C-alpha cells in the first residue's frame, strides 16, 4: 500500500484584514480603520454556494484586534457567528484569529472542531526585528495560548515561520517547546513548517526562504516532535516537484488546508487536488482528504459537534 499524504478540503472566510500588528513580512493585513468587515448576508451566500462534496473545513482567519480595543466584542461576536453559521450549513469550522482570552477560547471551543495559532519562533530577539511592531508576537503569549488550548482540550494546529532570521538553534528550541507542551496535553494535531515567500504587499526587505533547507528541517522536526503530531507543509510554497517529494521523504505527512486562495500568501495560488495527484501518485504517494479534526479527538467535542463531524466523515473519510 502506498504511503498517504493528507490535506483538508477547505474554504477560507476572513472577517477582517485589519490588524494592529505590523509584521515586516506580512502580505495579509491592512491598517486598523482601513478595512471592511464582511457582512453576515455575504457570509451566508458564500456558505450556501459551497459544494459540500468538495469542502469540509471553513477556515476562519482574521487580522488581530487589540485586546483592549472598544471593537473587540464586535470582532469576536462576528467570528463566533461565522463559526455557528458554518456549522448550520454542514461545514466544520477551524479558527485562527490570533491570541484570545481564556473566555474567548472557551466560547469558540463550543463552535469549532479545532483551532490554531502559529508559534512562529520563540526567541525574543524577533521582537527587535520582524516583530518590532507586533505586540501579540511575544513568545510567552503564544506559548500561553498553546497551553490554554491544551487545558481546554481543543485540538490545535501551530507551526514555525521559516526565513525571518532564525538559526538552526532557534528552530530546534521552538520545536522543543512545542514538543514539551504536547507531552503535557496531547492536543496538537499538526505543526506547520511554513517557509516565508516574498509577496507583493510585504513592507520589510525579507527574502524568500531557501527551500533547499526545508527537508533537513523536516527531518529534525520529526526527531524532536512526538509521533502524534503531523508535520504539515504548504504545497503552494514548495512548488518545485522535486522539493515537494523530498519534503515528503523527509517526514512531512500533511499538506494543510487547500482552498481557492491562500489569504496569507495571495501571490502563491494553491494547487488543485488533480495537479497534486499528478505529482504524488507516480511517486508512490496517495493523496487523501481529511477533516480539520483527527479522529482521536472526537471524544473531546460536545455531542452537537461530534454529530457534525460524523456527518462530514461519511463524505470525506473512506
VEXGUKOL-672788 format. One record per residue (C-alpha): residue number from 1; residue in one letter; x negated, y, z. Coordinates in nm, 3 decimals. Example, Ala and Ser with C-alpha at 12.3 -4.5 7.8 and 13.67 -1.06 7.14 Angstrom:
# residues 2
<1,"a",<-1.230,-0.450,0.780>>
<2,"s",<-1.367,-0.106,0.714>>
# end
This chain:
# residues 318
<1,"x",<0.000,0.000,0.000>>
<2,"x",<-0.126,0.347,-0.091>>
<3,"x",<-0.206,0.589,0.192>>
<4,"x",<0.065,0.852,0.247>>
<5,"x",<0.028,1.229,0.237>>
<6,"x",<0.332,1.416,0.366>>
<7,"x",<0.491,1.755,0.306>>
<8,"x",<0.803,1.937,0.425>>
<9,"x",<1.054,2.045,0.157>>
<10,"x",<1.118,2.394,0.286>>
<11,"x",<1.262,2.735,0.220>>
<12,"x",<1.133,3.046,0.397>>
<13,"x",<1.353,3.324,0.535>>
<14,"x",<1.187,3.645,0.655>>
<15,"x",<1.399,3.859,0.891>>
<16,"x",<1.148,4.145,0.860>>
<17,"x",<0.797,4.208,0.731>>
<18,"x",<0.745,4.487,0.985>>
<19,"x",<0.461,4.404,1.223>>
<20,"x",<0.288,4.603,1.497>>
<21,"x",<-0.036,4.409,1.439>>
<22,"x",<-0.282,4.523,1.172>>
<23,"x",<-0.497,4.221,1.098>>
<24,"x",<-0.769,4.303,0.843>>
<25,"x",<-0.690,4.004,0.622>>
<26,"x",<-0.309,4.027,0.620>>
<27,"x",<-0.110,4.009,0.295>>
<28,"x",<0.229,3.985,0.467>>
<29,"x",<0.301,4.283,0.692>>
<30,"x",<0.441,4.629,0.635>>
<31,"x",<0.423,4.919,0.882>>
<32,"x",<0.684,4.945,1.154>>
<33,"x",<0.970,5.161,1.030>>
<34,"x",<0.893,5.095,0.663>>
<35,"x",<1.062,4.759,0.621>>
<36,"x",<1.420,4.647,0.584>>
<37,"x",<1.600,4.380,0.783>>
<38,"x",<1.768,4.114,0.570>>
<39,"x",<2.148,4.140,0.605>>
<40,"x",<2.337,3.844,0.752>>
<41,"x",<2.556,3.823,0.442>>
<42,"x",<2.248,3.780,0.223>>
<43,"x",<2.113,3.507,0.452>>
<44,"x",<2.443,3.320,0.429>>
<45,"x",<2.434,3.347,0.049>>
<46,"x",<2.078,3.211,0.036>>
<47,"x",<2.165,2.916,0.259>>
<48,"x",<2.484,2.843,0.068>>
<49,"x",<2.293,2.824,-0.262>>
<50,"x",<2.016,2.594,-0.140>>
<51,"x",<2.024,2.234,-0.254>>
<52,"x",<2.039,2.003,0.049>>
<53,"x",<1.889,1.726,-0.162>>
<54,"x",<1.577,1.936,-0.215>>
<55,"x",<1.540,2.138,0.107>>
<56,"x",<1.525,2.012,0.465>>
<57,"x",<1.341,2.284,0.657>>
<58,"x",<1.422,2.652,0.697>>
<59,"x",<1.101,2.825,0.798>>
<60,"x",<1.192,3.144,0.986>>
<61,"x",<0.882,3.360,0.950>>
<62,"x",<0.872,3.717,1.076>>
<63,"x",<0.648,4.011,1.133>>
<64,"x",<0.582,4.065,1.502>>
<65,"x",<0.764,4.324,1.710>>
<66,"x",<0.601,4.476,2.016>>
<67,"x",<0.730,4.300,2.329>>
<68,"x",<0.835,4.635,2.479>>
<69,"x",<0.998,4.770,2.162>>
<70,"x",<1.351,4.906,2.202>>
<71,"x",<1.444,4.693,1.899>>
<72,"x",<1.309,4.367,2.044>>
<73,"x",<1.652,4.232,2.142>>
<74,"x",<1.797,4.314,1.798>>
<75,"x",<1.499,4.145,1.630>>
<76,"x",<1.524,3.836,1.847>>
<77,"x",<1.901,3.811,1.802>>
<78,"x",<1.858,3.818,1.424>>
<79,"x",<1.605,3.533,1.442>>
<80,"x",<1.833,3.330,1.669>>
<81,"x",<2.128,3.389,1.435>>
<82,"x",<1.929,3.277,1.129>>
<83,"x",<1.845,2.952,1.306>>
<84,"x",<2.208,2.896,1.407>>
<85,"x",<2.327,2.970,1.053>>
<86,"x",<2.070,2.731,0.909>>
<87,"x",<2.196,2.453,1.134>>
<88,"x",<2.555,2.526,1.036>>
<89,"x",<2.460,2.475,0.669>>
<90,"x",<2.289,2.146,0.748>>
<91,"x",<1.925,2.260,0.747>>
<92,"x",<1.660,2.223,1.018>>
<93,"x",<1.503,2.546,1.147>>
<94,"x",<1.136,2.587,1.233>>
<95,"x",<1.048,2.930,1.373>>
<96,"x",<0.712,3.109,1.364>>
<97,"x",<0.751,3.473,1.466>>
<98,"x",<0.458,3.548,1.696>>
<99,"x",<0.428,3.531,2.075>>
<100,"x",<0.755,3.502,2.267>>
<101,"x",<0.858,3.546,2.627>>
<102,"x",<0.939,3.230,2.822>>
<103,"x",<1.309,3.318,2.800>>
<104,"x",<1.294,3.377,2.422>>
<105,"x",<1.113,3.050,2.365>>
<106,"x",<1.362,2.868,2.586>>
<107,"x",<1.656,3.013,2.391>>
<108,"x",<1.504,2.933,2.050>>
<109,"x",<1.443,2.574,2.157>>
<110,"x",<1.822,2.531,2.151>>
<111,"x",<1.846,2.620,1.779>>
<112,"x",<1.512,2.490,1.645>>
<113,"x",<1.386,2.137,1.590>>
<114,"x",<1.027,2.263,1.607>>
<115,"x",<0.834,2.587,1.632>>
<116,"x",<0.486,2.717,1.558>>
<117,"x",<0.218,2.977,1.621>>
<118,"x",<-0.133,2.993,1.475>>
<119,"x",<-0.408,2.999,1.734>>
<120,"x",<-0.646,3.129,1.462>>
<121,"x",<-0.969,3.139,1.671>>
<122,"x",<-1.018,3.153,2.048>>
<123,"x",<-1.340,3.357,2.071>>
<124,"x",<-1.260,3.710,2.197>>
<125,"x",<-1.517,3.864,1.959>>
<126,"x",<-1.250,3.875,1.688>>
<127,"x",<-1.069,4.143,1.891>>
<128,"x",<-1.359,4.368,1.790>>
<129,"x",<-1.342,4.276,1.422>>
<130,"x",<-1.047,4.139,1.221>>
<131,"x",<-0.809,4.161,1.520>>
<132,"x",<-0.925,4.501,1.642>>
<133,"x",<-0.578,4.643,1.579>>
<134,"x",<-0.381,4.327,1.657>>
<135,"x",<-0.294,4.310,2.029>>
<136,"x",<-0.096,3.986,2.002>>
<137,"x",<-0.400,3.800,1.868>>
<138,"x",<-0.553,3.798,2.218>>
<139,"x",<-0.673,3.436,2.253>>
<140,"x",<-0.541,3.382,2.607>>
<141,"x",<-0.195,3.494,2.496>>
<142,"x",<-0.196,3.248,2.206>>
<143,"x",<-0.315,2.965,2.430>>
<144,"x",<-0.043,3.052,2.681>>
<145,"x",<0.214,3.014,2.406>>
<146,"x",<0.089,2.663,2.329>>
<147,"x",<0.107,2.576,2.699>>
<148,"x",<0.461,2.712,2.735>>
<149,"x",<0.578,2.519,2.431>>
<150,"x",<0.438,2.205,2.592>>
<151,"x",<0.610,2.273,2.922>>
<152,"x",<0.938,2.334,2.739>>
<153,"x",<0.892,2.017,2.530>>
<154,"x",<0.903,2.197,2.197>>
<155,"x",<0.748,2.008,1.904>>
<156,"x",<0.484,2.252,1.785>>
<157,"x",<0.254,2.343,1.497>>
<158,"x",<-0.059,2.551,1.543>>
<159,"x",<-0.379,2.600,1.348>>
<160,"x",<-0.706,2.775,1.274>>
<161,"x",<-0.770,3.053,1.027>>
<162,"x",<-1.100,2.998,0.847>>
<163,"x",<-1.316,3.260,0.681>>
<164,"x",<-1.277,3.551,0.925>>
<165,"x",<-1.633,3.545,1.056>>
<166,"x",<-1.625,3.230,1.267>>
<167,"x",<-1.918,2.996,1.325>>
<168,"x",<-1.917,2.617,1.342>>
<169,"x",<-1.928,2.653,1.722>>
<170,"x",<-1.619,2.878,1.715>>
<171,"x",<-1.431,2.619,1.512>>
<172,"x",<-1.527,2.336,1.745>>
<173,"x",<-1.430,2.534,2.057>>
<174,"x",<-1.092,2.627,1.908>>
<175,"x",<-1.024,2.265,1.818>>
<176,"x",<-1.131,2.151,2.166>>
<177,"x",<-0.886,2.399,2.323>>
<178,"x",<-0.601,2.256,2.115>>
<179,"x",<-0.704,1.900,2.199>>
<180,"x",<-0.706,1.979,2.572>>
<181,"x",<-0.355,2.123,2.557>>
<182,"x",<-0.235,1.823,2.357>>
<183,"x",<-0.371,1.585,2.622>>
<184,"x",<-0.166,1.771,2.884>>
<185,"x",<0.165,1.797,2.699>>
<186,"x",<0.158,1.586,2.380>>
<187,"x",<0.378,1.829,2.184>>
<188,"x",<0.152,1.939,1.898>>
<189,"x",<0.260,1.778,1.572>>
<190,"x",<0.015,1.942,1.334>>
<191,"x",<-0.293,2.159,1.323>>
<192,"x",<-0.325,2.368,1.008>>
<193,"x",<-0.672,2.437,0.874>>
<194,"x",<-0.599,2.745,0.668>>
<195,"x",<-0.872,2.897,0.454>>
<196,"x",<-0.846,3.273,0.411>>
<197,"x",<-0.789,3.360,0.046>>
<198,"x",<-0.829,3.717,-0.075>>
<199,"x",<-0.495,3.879,-0.150>>
<200,"x",<-0.393,4.196,-0.329>>
<201,"x",<-0.247,4.355,-0.015>>
<202,"x",<-0.519,4.299,0.244>>
<203,"x",<-0.691,4.608,0.384>>
<204,"x",<-1.019,4.459,0.500>>
<205,"x",<-1.308,4.357,0.279>>
<206,"x",<-1.295,3.991,0.380>>
<207,"x",<-1.395,3.741,0.110>>
<208,"x",<-1.227,3.413,0.029>>
<209,"x",<-1.333,3.123,0.248>>
<210,"x",<-1.582,2.890,0.080>>
<211,"x",<-1.376,2.577,0.001>>
<212,"x",<-1.693,2.365,-0.006>>
<213,"x",<-1.693,2.386,0.376>>
<214,"x",<-1.341,2.254,0.428>>
<215,"x",<-1.394,1.875,0.401>>
<216,"x",<-1.664,1.883,0.672>>
<217,"x",<-1.438,2.090,0.898>>
<218,"x",<-1.157,1.840,0.847>>
<219,"x",<-1.393,1.557,0.940>>
<220,"x",<-1.495,1.745,1.255>>
<221,"x",<-1.131,1.819,1.340>>
<222,"x",<-1.042,1.453,1.307>>
<223,"x",<-1.316,1.366,1.556>>
<224,"x",<-1.203,1.627,1.810>>
<225,"x",<-0.825,1.619,1.785>>
<226,"x",<-0.616,1.332,1.922>>
<227,"x",<-0.484,1.092,1.659>>
<228,"x",<-0.130,1.204,1.747>>
<229,"x",<-0.195,1.534,1.567>>
<230,"x",<-0.166,1.554,1.188>>
<231,"x",<-0.420,1.769,1.007>>
<232,"x",<-0.250,1.998,0.760>>
<233,"x",<-0.399,2.185,0.466>>
<234,"x",<-0.213,2.426,0.236>>
<235,"x",<-0.245,2.288,-0.119>>
<236,"x",<-0.199,2.629,-0.282>>
<237,"x",<-0.516,2.749,-0.108>>
<238,"x",<-0.710,2.433,-0.203>>
<239,"x",<-0.604,2.439,-0.565>>
<240,"x",<-0.902,2.260,-0.716>>
<241,"x",<-0.804,1.896,-0.774>>
<242,"x",<-1.135,1.754,-0.652>>
<243,"x",<-1.137,1.971,-0.339>>
<244,"x",<-0.783,1.865,-0.255>>
<245,"x",<-0.870,1.497,-0.288>>
<246,"x",<-1.192,1.547,-0.091>>
<247,"x",<-0.989,1.705,0.189>>
<248,"x",<-0.757,1.405,0.200>>
<249,"x",<-1.051,1.166,0.202>>
<250,"x",<-1.197,1.365,0.492>>
<251,"x",<-0.886,1.313,0.703>>
<252,"x",<-0.614,1.562,0.609>>
<253,"x",<-0.272,1.396,0.625>>
<254,"x",<-0.015,1.667,0.556>>
<255,"x",<0.042,1.950,0.307>>
<256,"x",<0.285,2.155,0.516>>
<257,"x",<0.600,2.326,0.403>>
<258,"x",<0.625,2.363,0.029>>
<259,"x",<0.868,2.632,-0.082>>
<260,"x",<0.902,2.856,-0.389>>
<261,"x",<0.694,3.137,-0.231>>
<262,"x",<0.412,3.134,0.022>>
<263,"x",<0.510,3.450,0.209>>
<264,"x",<0.179,3.469,0.394>>
<265,"x",<-0.025,3.428,0.074>>
<266,"x",<0.207,3.561,-0.200>>
<267,"x",<-0.077,3.572,-0.456>>
<268,"x",<-0.107,3.193,-0.439>>
<269,"x",<0.209,3.011,-0.554>>
<270,"x",<0.289,2.675,-0.402>>
<271,"x",<0.253,2.373,-0.629>>
<272,"x",<0.561,2.167,-0.703>>
<273,"x",<0.629,1.810,-0.596>>
<274,"x",<0.579,1.695,-0.955>>
<275,"x",<0.248,1.876,-1.002>>
<276,"x",<0.114,1.739,-0.674>>
<277,"x",<0.229,1.387,-0.756>>
<278,"x",<0.037,1.401,-1.084>>
<279,"x",<-0.280,1.473,-0.886>>
<280,"x",<-0.225,1.239,-0.593>>
<281,"x",<-0.074,0.926,-0.742>>
<282,"x",<-0.357,0.849,-0.991>>
<283,"x",<-0.598,0.888,-0.698>>
<284,"x",<-0.408,0.629,-0.495>>
<285,"x",<-0.204,0.856,-0.266>>
<286,"x",<0.173,0.850,-0.213>>
<287,"x",<0.338,1.190,-0.161>>
<288,"x",<0.635,1.171,0.075>>
<289,"x",<0.871,1.431,0.219>>
<290,"x",<0.908,1.463,0.594>>
<291,"x",<1.128,1.660,0.832>>
<292,"x",<0.992,1.955,1.034>>
<293,"x",<1.008,1.733,1.343>>
<294,"x",<0.832,1.398,1.378>>
<295,"x",<1.038,1.100,1.492>>
<296,"x",<0.856,1.057,1.823>>
<297,"x",<1.000,1.390,1.935>>
<298,"x",<1.367,1.328,1.854>>
<299,"x",<1.444,1.249,2.217>>
<300,"x",<1.324,1.596,2.319>>
<301,"x",<1.613,1.757,2.132>>
<302,"x",<1.964,1.831,2.252>>
<303,"x",<2.233,1.588,2.130>>
<304,"x",<2.350,1.852,1.881>>
<305,"x",<2.004,1.890,1.728>>
<306,"x",<1.946,1.516,1.728>>
<307,"x",<2.264,1.475,1.526>>
<308,"x",<2.145,1.737,1.275>>
<309,"x",<1.807,1.566,1.241>>
<310,"x",<1.953,1.220,1.189>>
<311,"x",<2.183,1.358,0.918>>
<312,"x",<1.884,1.502,0.727>>
<313,"x",<1.677,1.191,0.786>>
<314,"x",<1.912,0.992,0.564>>
<315,"x",<1.825,1.217,0.271>>
<316,"x",<1.452,1.264,0.312>>
<317,"x",<1.306,0.970,0.501>>
<318,"x",<1.300,0.625,0.346>>
# end
